């Protein structure tokens, strides 16, 4: 038949005309067999919107093993092309999900789905269940409880398309999207509990019996962090008011329970939660430190260029020459190295081993009597002290020849010395195999062993600088270039993440090919790393290298002068000082300090010089240069000498682009004496570029629309009428003190001859410029010019708003400064900055805040943007946030544009080298794209013969493709007055011939979107994005099989000749991959061998 009957409701479905059939062999009875290639699905009609409450969907699936077909839809009510409806899917779909995994979609953008950890495309039956809690969380289960993933649920966006099993609606047309078997698909009108999911897994053909939903309607969302699971009893979808629920955290092996967060705190386990509302509780776990081998290179390979790590993921690459696998190791094979031929093994920039104990193990066999410099293994950049090295012989130091040494520690360029370096007493260059072991204890000792225990030498360990060079066996890095530094054989190299005990060194000596089995680190071996930020120091009592489990340590932060302790971070939080730490594991604690704002004079020019062209700053470092004419030092100042200026002779003093003063309060002070009745605009001092509102200045007399004749005014990047102008006339031939005071975000003031202020006005945000700070002049487009005639003396600049009493003090003591002092508590500013795409507000909105005051800061994204996070003195993505004012702070809200158009690479299936790979380029949009110009970047080392074919979607377009630049496909299309339809559309298909590769690898397929245009020809500047991809290339099975047909033929010989003649670029691995006659080179003999 063609009807799939609903056994509990009325939602019968119709099988598609092809590709769908009932077959035996289901998980319970029969099953539904679907074929995507034959467009198979079941159409239930426009039903089951499920948009207004909780629900659950369940299905059993059986896919072909290894089927990675993108977007294998199990069931869905989704209109393809934009987030809407819901769906249960296997394998990735562009940016959703992952290959081989199941995932559940609830009208979210990529990243908002929940994805399984279990692989479901392995040829076996799997139960897949999605549970949706409206306004709560969503969960995905595979093969019973517990849930494998959970995330916040998203409001379901309704649609009018059909509910499909095995398919999805594309442009309103039901389309088959699944190949394999589906059985026992069920939908529930509530959120299944874990116990119910488990029941359905154990009883595939049954349903959960109908029952009343629990009264109370309170949900309890329980989340388990990495490293464990959690259970609850009773396990219900909802709970009545006052119900008690027992939560238990169950750590996985290698983890311990760390505590609860959310609506429960502390470390009691289990706990009882009383339900008085919807609650979310998370169980957190932390790893139990395991002592283990990080790496073990056995060197038992018989060919190739890869030294495999049998314990970890640190495979190494043999150098092109001078390195080979040979027989005759201390256990099976060995690594043979030649320094003359520059032999080494390169593992890449890894195994820095910072801030931890570790051990290094290697077996070596050198030529008897070889006293040349020899490096067994190293993570070290030559010429300076950094990293670590295991060596034999002197290595250009004062270390003895014939002996093994463990080098690390210090800084600078000084040679390592015997006094600081542990070295062996046994000679290891005698032609025999020797085990060499280096053991490093952080904050303790470092030791060297030869041929088992005991240690032959030990010295205090030293901190060592990290580097970015490669870890090498048999070599060291010179100016970043790996270089061979060993002659002989090396075998059984191991690295451990802890300090080996003498008994373990002996075990490895007796059993060279084995490792020490992973085990818990001994109890009590906990390190406490204490770090002091800038502005203070940190102490601990007792001060030990390691602490017993449960030991308590008192940690004290001591701020330097001018700083205050601001709090702990790392494994301690808060501001209690000192704090007590209980050692239950390795811990790192940082003491943070912040500068206490010091109110002080930034500059003071006394003008007491008697000659020269430099006006010295007695308070800071802002010396000024007198102009070549019209400026000189003269006696008769208000205190000592004075500065005499003539506008006619272009006199001024130039301090350069300094004192921008754009981010806080400040004050400027000067004494002036003008000719009586001089009403010419006269610049006293300032940092302003003529021509537009910017910077700040103090000027006398009317200028344009600013101020009045005879008066002085203070300007802060304002417009006419916003300045502050004195009431006192200052052009009367007498000395006058002039003070401008600027309070950021509040007011500015002008004082003449002491307090009180003669005028005030709202301060303006300073427009920062690159003008020169000039006394007696102005910056005209980068060229200072004189603009004052008369005398100026004792000019000062302060980094805060002077109080009226301080202005008076300076009036009565012209040559003195206000002594530096701490700013009054509570004078904290909060600067808020909004990045492009949104706005930011604060509540309360004040210029300054009292110490400890709290401020709520809210980021509001514009349409088409999303809030991306905080930076500066706040981090994370919580919005709004509360800031506690303990100092001046700056908080920036960043926003990210939500792309409306995405050009994406659809990752191709893995291909063996020599074969073609094919993949699509898709445009995901809501329509409105008339044309675009893009570049597809690829590696010509691995891909060749690029070809791009446009799809029928853009078939009517004018288009061009350019392959001229190796590594790029440049393409463009333009549709004549139409647009690419909305949704996910295939724009083009691309193919390459895969070249030979040294090993199975992924190569990047990167997109660069140069421009996008609308059907009217208008440029679309925003909302555009790309999604890059990768191609996986598999190494050939037969040496010389260049065309990947698993045999040797004339096609392979042709490619070899192209490599020999340079028609095809030769890479290092082309030699080993085509060396049919096994003479370590590519030559005509290899071609002949293939032809024969």
N, C-alpha and C positions, 0 to 999 in steps of 0.2 A: 504494500500500500504506500500511500504518499502522505499519510497523516501521522504526526507524532502526538500521541494522546497524553494529555495532562491528567494524571491519576488522582490529583487532589483538588483541582480547580477546573476552570473552563477555558484555559489558555492553550487549546490545541494548536499545533503548528503544522505548516505545509512544507514538505520536502521540495527542494529546488528541482528543476527539470532534469538536471544532470549533476553528477558528482556527489550525490547523497543517497545512502541506502542503509537499511537495517541489516545487521549481520550478527551471527552468534559470536561468543567469546568476549562478552562484556565483563565488567567487574562483578556484575550481578545479573545473570541472564544475558539478554542480547545487548547490542550497543549500536550507536549511530556511527557509520563510516562516512567520512567526508574527504573530498579531494579538492584542494584549492585550484589546481590546474583545470578542473572541470566545473569550477564555479559552484561547489556544493555548499549548502547551508539549509537551515530550517527557519522559516519565516512565521513568527507567531502573531504578527500584526502590530499596530500602534497601541501597545498595552504596556503595563508594568512600568509606568514613569517613575515611581518610587521616589519622588522628589520632596516629600513633606515629612518624612519620619525615618526611624531606624529601619534597616533591612539587612538581609544576608543573602548571598548567592553562593551556591556550591555546585561543583561538577567534578566528575572523574575524567581524566584524559590519559590517552596513551599515544605518544608521538613516536615517529621513527627515530631511532637512536642517532644523535648528531644533527637532527633537523634544526637548522638555525634560520629558517625562513622568517624574515622580518614580520612582526605584527601578526603572529598566529592567534587570531581572535577566538577565544573559547565561547564567550557569549557577550552580547553588547546591545545597548540601546544608545547609539552614538551616531551623530551626523558628522562624517569625517571633515576635517579642515579647520576646526576650532574647538576649544574646550567646551564640551557639553555632555550631558548624559552620564553613563557609567559603563564600564566594561571590564571583563576579565580576560587577560591576554598572556601569551607566552612569547618569549624572545623580545628583543628590543624593537622599538618603532621610532626611528630617528633618535630623539633625545630621551625618549621614555624607556624605562625598564633596562634589562640587560640580557645578553645572549644566554639562552639556556634556562632563564628564570621565568617564573610567573609573576605577574603584577596586576594591581587593581587601580583603576582610574575613576575618579569622581569629579569630573569637570575641571581638573586642575591643569596648570601649565607644567612643562617638564620639570622634574625634580620634586613635585608634590605627590607623585604616586607612591604606593608601597610595593616593594619588590621582595620576592622570596630569597632565601639563602640556599634553599635546596634546588638542585638542577632537575628539571622536569622533562627534558628532551633526551631521555636515556633509554627509551624503548620499553619502559615499565609503566604500569598503571600508577597514577598519582591522584590523590584527592586534593583539590584546590578550593579553598573557602575564603570569601571576602566578607567581612563584617563591617557594617557602616552604622555609626552612631551620629545622628543629626545633631550638629552643634557640639560634638565631642571628638571622638577619634575614629579612625578606620584601621583595620587589622587584616593581615593576610596570613592564612594558615596553609601549610602543605603537609599532608599525611598526618592529620591530627594535631592536637595541642602540644606545646604552647604556640602562640602566634610567633611567626618568624620576623614580622616587621609591623610597626605601628607608626602613625602620624596623625596630625590634626585633620579632621574631616573637612571637606569643602562643600559649600552649598551646591546641590545638584542643579545644573542649568537644564531646564526642560526642553524637549524637542518633539517633533511630530513624526519621527521616523519609526520604523518597525523594530521590535525586539527580535534579535536574530541569535540563533545558536550556530556557532562556527562561521559567523560572517559579520559584516559591518556595512552600514549604508554609506555609499559614496556618491555624492551629488544626487541623493535621494533614491539611488538604485541599490537594492540589496546585493551584496557581493561576497562570494565565498572567500574566506581568509584563513582556513584551517585545513591541514592534511593530517589524518589520523583518526582515532576513535574517541568518542565522547559518550559518557554514560551517566545515568542518575543525576541529571541536572535538576537542582531544586532552588526555589526562592522562598524566603521567609519574610514575614512582615515585622520582624524585630531583630535585634542584635543577638545572635547565638552566643551562648556562654561557651567557655573553653571545654567544659565537660560535655556539652552537646555536640561540639565539633568532634570531640573524641568518640562519642557514641556513633555518629554518622560514619566515621572512619572505620570503626569496627563492624558496622552493620550497613553496608552500602545500599542495599535495596529498601531500607526503611526510612521513615520520616520521624521527626520529633513530634510527639503527640500534641495536639492542640491543648493549650492551657491558658489560664488567665495571666495577663501581664502583672507582675508584682505591683501592689499599690505603693505609693510614695514617689515613684518615678525619679529616684536619685540614681545617677550613674557613678560608678567608681572605675576610673581609667587607671589601670596599673601598667607601668612601663618598667622593663628591665634594661639596664645599661649593659654595655659589652662586658662579658665575663660571667654571666649567670642568668637565671630565670627567676620568676616569682609566681607564687600561687596564692589563691584567696579562698577562704571557706566561710560561709557558703559561696559558691561561684554562680552568681546570678547576673542577668543583664541589668537589672535595676533593683533598688533596695527601698524598703519603707523607712520613713523618718524614725530615727533612733535605733535602727538596726545596727548590730555590731558585726564587723567583718574582720577575720583574722588574716593578716598578710604575712607571708613567709618568703624571705629572700634565700635562694638556693645558688651558691656560687659554683661555677664550673671548676674542673680540675685546674690548678694553677692560679686560682683567684680566691680572694676573700671578700666578704661583704664589707663595704665601706660606709654605708649609711643611707638614710632616706632623705628625699627632698620633695618639694611640692607641698602638698597638704599634710605631710608628716615629716618630722625631723628626728635626728638622733640616730643611734646605732643599735637600739634594742631590736632583737629579732627572735621570734615573730613579734608583731605589734597588733593591737586591736584598734580599728578605726570605727568611730560612731558616725553614722550617716545622717547628716543634717542638711545636706545639699549635695550637688555634683562635686566630685573630688577627683584630683589626679595625683598619684603618688608614684615616685620613681625610686627603684632600688638601684644603687650604684655599687660597683665592684672595683677592686683594684688587684692588679696582678701580683702574685707572690713571686718575688725574685727567684729565678732559677739559675743555678750554676750549670753552664753547658758550653760545649764547643760551638763557637760561632762559625768556624770554617775548618775544613779538612781537605787538603789537596793530596791525593794518593799518588798521582802521576802514573797510573796504571794503564793509561791510554796507549794504544798501539799505532795511532796515526792521527792526523788532523792537526788543528792549530788551537784547540780549546783544552785548557786544563780545568777539569770539572771539579767543583766543590761538592763533596759527597754529603756535607752536613747542612749547608746553607745555600745561598743564591749568589755566591761570589765567584762565579766562573772567571777564569783569566784567559787572555789571548797571548799566545807565543809570539815573540818578535819575528819579523820576516826571515831573519837569519840568526844562526848561532844558538838556537834553542830547539831541542828535539826530545821526544820520548824514546827511551832506550830500556833494554832489559838490564838485569843485574842490580836492582835497587836493594835497599835493606829489607824491603818486603815487596816482592814482585817487581814492577817497573820502577823507573826513576826519571828524573828530569836532567838532561845533559845540557850544560851551558858553556859557551865560549865567549870570553870577554873580547877577544880579538875580532870576532864576528858580530859583536854587539848583541849578545843573547840575553834575554830576560823574559819574564812573564808579567803581563800588565793586567791588573784587576780593576783599574779605574779609581776614581776619587772616592774611596770608601775606607771603612775601618780606621777612622781617626782616633777611636778609643779615648775620647775626652771624658774627664771626670769620672773615671771608673777604674777598678782593679782589672788587670788582664794578665794573660800569659801567652808567650810565643814559643812554639816548638818546631824544630827542624832537625832533620838528619842530613849530614854533609859528608862528602868524600872528596878530598882535595889531593892534588899531586903532591907527593912527599917533598917537603922543603920549599913549597911555594910561599914566599913571603910578600907577594904583591897584594895591594889593597883588595880586599874581598868583602862584598856585601851579600849576606845571606837573604835578608829581606828588609824592606824599608818603606816607611811612609814619611818621606823626608825630602825637602827641597834644599839642595846643596848651597853652601856659602853662608848660611845663617843657622842659628839654633832653632829648630822646630821639629815636631814629630818625634819619631823613634826609629832606631836602626839596630839591627843585629849583625855584627861584623866579625871578621877575622883579620888579624894583623893591624898595623898602626893606623891606616886610613888617614895619613897626613897629620896625625896627632902625636902626643907623647905616649900613647898606649903601646904595650910591648907587642912585638911580632909573635907569630905562632899561636896566639891565644884568641879565644872568642871573647867579645865584649858586648855589653848592652848599653847603648848610647841613647840618652834623652835628657831634656830639661834645660832650663835657662833661657836667655834671650841674647840678642846681639850677634856678633860675628866671632867671638873668641873661640879658640879650639877647645874641644873637650879634653879634660885632664884625667890622669889616673886617680887623682884624689877623689873625684866625684863619680867615677865610672866603675861599675863592677866588671871585672874581667877574670877569665878562668886561670887556673894554675895548670890545667892539662893542655898540652899542645894538640891542636886538632888538624894540623897540616902534615900528617905523617903517612898519608896514603890509605888510611883505614876509615871505616864508617864511624861517625861520632854523633851522638844525640846532643843537641845544644838547646837549652831551655832558658828563657828569660821570664822572670816573674815580677810584676809591678803591683805594689800596694799603694793606692792613693793616700797620700798623707802618711805613709809608713816607710817600708823598705822596698828596694828592688834588688833582685838576686840573679846570679848566673849559675846554671848547672851544666855539667858535661858528663854524659854517660850515667845518669841517675843521680840520686841523692847521696850525700848532702850537698847543699849549695857550696860552690867553691869561693864565692865572694858576694858580699852584700854591702850596699851603700844606701843612704837616705834617698828616697824617691824625690823627684823634683816636678813641679808643674811644667808642662811643656806646651809650647804654642802650637795651635792647629795650623794646617796648611790646606791648599786646594789641589795638591799634586796627586798622582796615582800611587796606589800601593803596588809595590813591585817585589817580585821574588828574583833575586840575583841581580838587582840593579838599583839605581838611584836616579833622581831627577835633577838635571842640570839646566837651570833657567827654564824649567817646565818641560824639558825634553827627556823622556826615559832613556837611560843609558846602561848597557850591560857592564857589571862590575864583579863577575865571578867566573872562575874556570873550574869545572869539575861536575860532580853529581849532587843533586839535592833530592830528598825524598821525604814523604810523610810530614808535610808542613801543616801545623794546626794552630788555631788561635782560640783562646778561651776568654770568657767574659768575667773571670775571677782569678784570684791568685791561687795557683795550684799548690797543694800541700806536698811535702817531700815524698810521702807515700804514693801520691798520684804521679809525680815525676818518675818514680821508680817503676810504677805499673806501665807507663808509656815506654820506658826503656826496655822492659821485658816483653812488651807487646806493641811493636812499632806501628802496626796497621790499625790498631784499635783506638777508640776514644774513651775518655772518662764519661760514664753514663750521666745524663742530666739528673740533677738533684736539687733540693732546696738549699739555698745558702744557709750556712750554720746560723742558728739563732744567736742574737746578740751582735751580729756583724753589721750593724746599721751605721751608715755614715750620716753626719749632719753637715751639709755645706751651708756656710753662712756668707752672705754677700752684702756689702755695704754700697748703696748708691752714692752718687756724687753728693758731697756735703756732710759726710760723717763717717763714723767707724762702727764696728760691731764686735762684741765680745760674747763669749759663752763660758759657762761655769757648770761642771768641770770642762776643761778644754782637752778633749781626747780625739784620737784619730777615728775610733769607732766606739759604739755604745752598745751595752747589753739591751736585750728586748725589755721594754718597760721602763728603762732608765729615764730620769727627768733631767733636763738641761735648762738652765736659766740663760736666756739670750737678751742682751742689753744693747740698745742703739744709743750712740753718743753723737749728737750733732756737733759739727764744727761751728765756730763763731759765724754769725750771719745766716745760719740755717736752723730749721726746726724739723724734728722728726714728724713725718706725715703718715706713717703706717707701715704694716708688714704686707708682704706678698709672697706667693709660693705656697708652702705648706703651713703658713700662719697668716691670719688676717687680723684686721682691727688695728687699734692704736694704743693698746695697753703696753706699757714699757716700764720695766722689763717684762718679758713673757716667758712662760714655762712650757717647754716642749716635751711631750712623752714619746720616746723612741719606739715605734712599732714597725718601722721600715726606714729605708733611706729617705732622707728629707732634705729639701733645699729651701732656705728662708732668706729673703732679701729685706733689708731695712732701707726704706725710702726716705729721702729728705727733700725739703723744698726750701728755697732761699727765702729768708725773711726780708721783705722789701725794706731797703735802707734808703731813707730820704737824704739826699746829699746834693752838693753842687757838682754838676757835670763839668762846668767850665768857669773860669774867672780870669779875665784879662785885666790886669792892673794898669797896664801902659806906663810902668815906671822905668822902662828901658831909656837909656840916654842916647842910644845910637843903634844902627843896624836896620834891617828890613823885616825882622821877625817879631811879632807880638806874641809873647809867651803866655801860655795857659798855666796858671799856678795851681789849678785844682784838678785838671785832667790832662788830656793829650792832644788838645785841639789848638795847637799853635797856628797863628795866621801870618800871611805874607802881605806886607804893605805894597800898595801899588807903586809903580815906578815914578809917579809924580803926584803931588797934591796930598801926600800923607807923611807925617813925621811925628816923632816923640818930642814933647815940649814940657817944660816945668809949668807949675801953676794949676795942677789938677785939683779935684776935690780932695784927693789924698795922694800926695806925691806927685808924679808926673801925670800927663794926659796925652791923648791922641788928638792931633790937630789935622783937620781935613778941609780940603778945598774942592768944592764941586767943579769950579771953573777948570781946575787942573786935574780933574778926574781922580780924586783921592778916595781910597777905600782900603779895607783890610779883608783879604780873602782867606777863609778857613777851609775851603773845599766842600765837597758833598758829604757833610757830616751833620749830626744833630737833627735827624729827620723828625724825631719826636711824634711819631704817628700813632702810637698805641696806648698812650696813657696821659696822666696829668703832667703839667710842666709849668715853669715860671721863667720869665726873662726880666733882667734888671739892667739898667744903665743910668749913668749920670750924664747930663748934656748941658752945654752952655752955648747958646746961639747969639748972633748979633741981634740987638733990639729991633723989633719990627720986621724981621725976616719972615716973609709969608710964602716963600717958595716951598713946594713939597720937599720934605727933608727926611730921608730914610735913616733911622737910628741903627737898627739891626734887623736881620730877618733871613729866612730861607724861602725865597719865593721866586718863581720864574715869571717874568713879566708877560702879560697878555691874557691870562685866564685865572680863575680862582684856584689857587693851590698854595700849599705851605702856610707860613705864618710870618708876621712882621710887626714892627713898631715904627710908626711914621708920624711926623709932625706936619701940621697944616693940611688944608683941604687938597684932595687929589681926586679929580673926577667927581663921582658921587659920594666919596668917602669923606667923613669928618667935617671939621670946620676950621677956618683960619685961626691960627695961634694955638690951637689945641693939639694934643697928641692922641693917637688912637691905636688900638690893638686889633689886629686882623688875624682870622683863623680860617682861611680858605672860603671866606664868606662873600656875599654880594652886598652892594651898597645898602646901608641902613642896618646891616646885621653886625657891624663892628661895634666896639665900645670906645667912647670918646670922653676925654677928660673935660672937667669944667674949668680947671686952672689953665691959664696961658703960660706957655713955657718958652716963648720967644721974646723974653724981656731983658736979655743980657745977663741973667743970673744962672747959677747952677741949680738944676732941678733933678731930683731922683724920679725915674719913670719905671714902673713895674707892671708887667702884664701877667696875669694868672689865668691858667687854662685848666678847667676841670672837665675831663672827658665825659660826654653824655650828660652834662649838667649846665654849668654857666662859665663865663669868662669875665674877668674884672680888669679895670685900669686904675692904678694908684699913681698919684703924684705927690712927692714929698711926704711919704709916710701914709699911715692909715688915717681914716677909713678909705675904702675904695670909693672913687668918684663916680663910677658907673659900672653896670653889669648888663649882660645880655646872654641869651642862650648860646652855649658853645656849639660849634659845628664840627662834624667829622673832618679831620684834616685830610686833604688830598695830598698824598705823599708824592714828592717830585725828586728829580735828580739835580736840582739847582744848587748853586754854591751858597754856603752860609756866609753872609757878607755883613760887616759892620761899616755903616756909612755909605752903603750902596745897594745895588740890586742886580740880579742876574738877568741879563738880556740874551736869552737863547744860548746860554752857556758862556757868555762873556760878561764878567762883572763890570759895572760902571758906577762912578762916583755920583752920590746924590745927597751930599750933606756938606754944609759949611759951618765950621765952629769946632768946639771941643767935645770929646766923649771920654768918659773915664769909668773905671770899675764896672765893666760889663760882665754880667753873670748869667748862667743858665742853670736851673734846678730841675730835677726829675720828679718833682711833685708840686702840688699847689701850696704856695707859701700862705701861712696864716697871717692875719692882719698884724699880730704881735711881731712876727718875724720880719714883715715889711718895715715896721717901725724900727726894729733893731738895726736893719741894714741902712735905714735913713740916718740913724745916729752913729753908725759905725761903717762908713762907706767902704773901707778897705778890707773889712772882715767878711767871713762867710758864715752861714748857719752851720753849726757842727753836724756831721752825719748822725742820724738817729733812726730808730725803727719807726715805720709808719704806725699810726694808731691802729689798734686791733679793730677789726670790723670793716676796714676800708678795702673790701675785696670787690674787684670788678669781674663780671661775667660777660665775656665777649662771645656772641653767638654768630655763626657764619653758616649760610645756606649755600650749598653747591648748586650747580645748574640743575634745574628740573624740580624745584620745590622751594618752600619757604620754611622759616623757623620762628617760633615764638617762645617767650618765657613768662612765667607767672609765679610771683609778682614781677613786674617789669620795672626794675630800679636801676639807677646809675651805679650804685654800690650796695654791698650787702654786709650785714653784720657777720662776725665769725660764727660759724655753725648754722647759719641760716640755710634753709632748703629752698630750692628753686625747681619748678617743674618746667622742663624743656620739651617742646613738641615739634616734630618734623611733619610737614604737610606736603606730600608730593603733588605736583601738577598733574593734569590729565596726561596719560601716556607715560608716566613715570612711576617708579616704585621706590620707596625708601630703602636704601642699601646699607646704612649703618652710620655709627658715630665714629669720630676720630678726634684727636687732641686729648683733652682731659676727660673724655668719656669714650667707651668702646662698646661693641656689641650692637644688637639690632632691636633691643627693647624700646618701644616708643608708645607713650612718652617716657622720659626718664626723670629721676629726681637727683639733683646735684646738691651736695652739701658743701657750703662755701668755707674753705679753710685756707684760702689764698686766692690770688688772681687766677682765673681759669678761662680757657678758650675751648669752645665745643663747636665742632663742625658737623653738620648733617649732610650726608652724601646721598645722591639719588641716582638711580639707574634707569635708563630708557627701556621701556618694554618694547622689544622689536615687533613691528607689524609685518615685517617681511624677512624671511630667513631663507637664504640659499644654502642648501645642505648637500653634503656628500653622503650617499647611501653606501655604507661599507661593503666592499665586494667579498665574496667567499674566498677562503684561502686557496691559492694556486701554487702548483709546483713551478719552479723556475723553468723558463723556456715556453710556457704556455701563455695564453692570453688571459688577462683579467678584464672583466667588464663590470661597470657600475653606473648608476644613474646619478644625475644632479637633479635635485628636487627644489621647487620653489614653494614655500609654505607661506601663504598670505591670505588676506581677505579680499583680494582682487586689487585692481587699480594699478597694476604694473604694465607699462607699455613697452619698456625696453630696459636693458641694462648692459653694463660693460664690466667684465670680471676676468680674473686670472686664476687658473688652477696651477698651483705649484706642486712639483713632484721631484723625486730624486732620480736623476739620470744614471746614478750608479746602479740602480736596481730596476728601473723601468725604461722601456724604449718603444719606439714606433707609436707615439701618441696619436689618437684619432678621436675626434669629437663629432658626434652626429646629433643634429637637432631633432627633437621629438615633434610629433604632429601638433602638440599644443602650441608651438611657435612656428608651425609649418609655413604660415603665410608671411612670416617676418622677413625683412631684409637682414641678412646676417653675414658675419665674417668670422673666420677662425685663423689664427696665426700660430704656427709651430716653430718659428725661426729661432727663438731664444731657447737654448737647451734648459730643461727643467721648468718650462712654462708653457701653458696653453692659454693664449689670450683670445677671448671670444666676446662677441657682442651681437645683440639682436635688437631690432626695432619693429614693432607691429604697426601696421598702417591703420591708425585710428581705432584699434581694439585693444583689449587688455588680456593678460593671462588670467584665466578663471581663478576664483578663490579656492581655498582648500590646499591640499597637497598635490602639486602638479609636477609631472616629469618634464623637465626642460630639455635635457639632453642626456645621451648615453656616451660614455667614454670608455675607450679600451687602450690597453698597453700590452706589449710583449714583456713578460717578466724576464729580467736578466739573471745570470747566475748570482748566487749569494753565498757568503761564507757559512751561514747557518740559517735555520728558520728565523725569520725576523719580521717585524712590522715596519712599514715605511709610510711616512706621513703624506697625506693628500690635503694640502692646505688651500683654502679659498681666500681670495682677496677681492672684495666688491668695490670696484672703482667708482661706479655711479649707477643710479636707478632713476628712471624717468616715468612720468605718468603718460597715459594715452594722448594727452594734449601737448606733450613735449616739455612739460615743466619738470625741473629737477626735483627729486625727492631726497632731501638732505638728511632727514632723521628717520628713526624707526627701522633702519636696515641692519641686518646682522648676517653672519655666516656661521655654519657649523661644519668644522673640518672633519676629516675621516682618516682612516688608515687602511692600508692593504697588507695582508699577511702573505708572505712568499715562503714557500717550503723548499728546502734544499733537495736537490736531485737524488735519486736512489743509485744511479750508476755513474761512475767517473767517466767524464767525456760526453755524457748524454745531454748535450746542450739544448736539444729541442724536446726533452722531457717525454720521450715515448718509451722509456725503459728499455732501450736497446741502442746499439751504436749503428749509425748509418751515414750516408753521404752528407746529409743535412748537418750532422754534428761536425763532420770534417770541414765542411764549408765555413762554419762559424769559427773553428780553430784557425783556419787560414786567414779569416778576417782579423782575428786577434793578432796573428803573426805579422800581418802587413799593415796594421794600424787602422784598418777600416772599421774595426770595432775596438773601443777603448778597453785596454787591459787593466784589470784590478789584481791585487795581490792574490786573491783567492781563485782567480781564473787559472793560475798555474797549478795549484794543488788540485783543483777541480777537473783539470784536463790532462793531468800527467799520467797518461795511459801506459807509457813505457817506463814509468817509475824512476826517472833520472833527475827528479826535483827541478825540472825546467819544462817550459812549453816549447816544442820544436817540431820540425817536420816529421820526426819519428812518431810523435803522437798521432799525426794525421794518417800516416801509413798504417799504424796499428788499428785505427778505426776502420779504414777502408778494407783491411784484411779480415 
